[in-house]
Amino acid sequence: MRPEKYIKNYINGAFVPAESGEYFDNYNPATGQVYSHIPDSDERDVAKAVEAAKKAFPGWAKMATDKRFRILMRVADIIEQNLEAFARAESIDSGKPMAMSSTVDIPRSQSNFRFFATAIMHFSSESHHIAGEAINFTLRQPLGVVGCISPWNLPLYLFSWKIAPALATGNCVVAKPSELTPMTAFMLGQACAEAGLPPGVLNIVQGLGPKAGQAIVDHDDVKAISFTGGTATGRRILQTTSQTFKKASLELGGKNPNLIFADCDFDQMMVDTIRSSFSNNGQICLCGSRLYIQRPIYDKFKEEFVKRVQFLKVGDPFSSVTDLGALVSKAHMEKVMGYIALAEVEGGTVLCGGKPVDVPGEYEQGYFLRPTVIEGLNNECRTNQEEIFGPVVTIQPFDTEEEAIALANGVKYGLASTVWTQDISRANRVAEQLQAGIVWVNCWMLRDLRTPFGGVKESGMGREGGLEALRFFTEPKNVCIKY
Ligand code: TXE
C-alpha cells in the first residue's frame, strides 16, 4: 500500500481522477505545507460510483456468507501487513503522533474488518410462532447501495467502522472520507483491490463535503447514510434524508463531562483524566472536556493535573516521546484559539497552555498548541456549552451528587460521560441519570465492539457497533406462513 501525490477515486475497482479533472491541496498539518492533492469530485463521480455499486450489488448480496467473510478478513490482514505504511500516512495527514496511529487507529481499523467479518457468520434473525396456526420469520436483507461519510479525527478507524458492517451485511458502498484526511481511505481502496473485493462493491469518492458528500446524500439510489461528523452537518443531512425517507445513522458532536468524586482512586483517575482530556489533541468525540471535581479534592486535583499537563510534550508526530502532535488544520487551530480567547472574555483563568508552540526546523509552520486548562467559568457560558474539539478543558468544583448530575446534563449534547467514584451504589445511581449514550465508570475509552455506540440529544441519532450496526444496514422483512 502506498500513498500517492495525486490521490485518486476508487470507482468500480479502478483508481480514477475526478470527472472535473480538478484537484485541491492536501496539507501536512505538522509542517503547514501542501504535500498531496485530492480529486475535486462532484455529483458526476458519485453517479458513476452509485452505478458501479448497483451493478455489483446482486452478486455481492448473494455471495455465500463465508466467501464474503474471507474477503473481509483478507482486507484486515492486508492492513495489518502494511501497518507501518498506513500509520505513517495517517500521521502525516492528520498530525497525530505515530505512537497513536500505529497502536490505536490502524489496529482498530483491522479489528473493524475482523469484527464484522466474523459477526456476519453469527448473525441470525428471529421467528415468532402463533401456536397451531402460523409461523412468522424475519428476513434481514441488505439495503442495496449505502453511503458512508466520515470525519478527520480518527480517519481510517471511523471510515472502516462504517464500511465493514455495511459490506458484511451484503450492501455495496459509496464512501467519502474527510477532505482533510483522505490518504488512508485511498490506501484502503488499494487493500480492497488486493484482497479480491469485486469491482463496485466498495467505491471511494474523495472531495469536499458540500459537493461530493452532499451528492451521496442526495442520490435517489442511495438507501441509507451512516455519518459521523459535526452536529450542523448532521442536521443538514437529516433534512435531506427526511424528504426521501432514507435511513440515517448520525454520530455527532459531544461536550462530555467527567464527574470526579472525592472518594475516587485518585492516581488512576489522574492518569485516565489526562488521557481523556488530551488524547489525539482532544479531537475525539469521546474526550471529556468539562471536568467537575468534588470540592474536598478540588485544590489537590488542580495542582496535580496542571503540573502533569505542563509536562506533556507537544511536537514532532514521529518522535516517540511526543504526547500531542499537530491540530488537524490551520482553520481548526484558529477555531480552538478563538475559544481560548472567548474563555478569557467570559471570565475564565487559563491555568496552563493557551498558546501555540514553536517547534523549530521542518515543523515551524505546523499547527501546534499547548494543552490548555481553564477554571473560573460558569456552566452556561459558551466555552462550557459549545464543542471546542481541541486540547482544551475546563475545571469546576461541585458539592453534591445532584449538583454534579445537573451540571453534566446541562448542555445540548449527550455523547459520553465518565464517573470516578469507589462507591458502587453512587456509580449506578449517577450512570442511570446521566443523559448520554455511553457512561464509563472508573475508566475511559474502554471499548468493546459489541456494545451500542452513539449519543442522545444533539449528539446524534441511532447506534453503531455490534448487532446495532448489522441491524442498521439490513431491512427486516416479516414473512407470515399459515399452516
Ligand atoms: O465536520 P463535518 P468537520 C465536530 C467538531 C468539529 C466539527 C466540524 O466539533 O470541529 O465537527 O468538523 C462531510 N453532506 N466533529 O468540519 O463538516 C465532510 O466532507 C454530506 C465531531 O470535519 O461535519 C466530512 O467527510 N457530507 C466528530 C464529514 O462530512 C458532508 C468528528 C464530516 O465533516 C457535508 C469530527 C454535506 N453537506 C468533527 N458537509 C465526531 N463526533 O467524531 C460536510 N460533509
Residues whose N, C-alpha, C, O or C-beta is under 5 A from the ligand:
A	BS01	TXE	I149 S150 P151 W152 N153 K176 P177 S178 E179 G207 L208 G209 P210 G213 Q214 T228 G229 G230 T231 T233 E251 L252 G253 C285 E387 F389
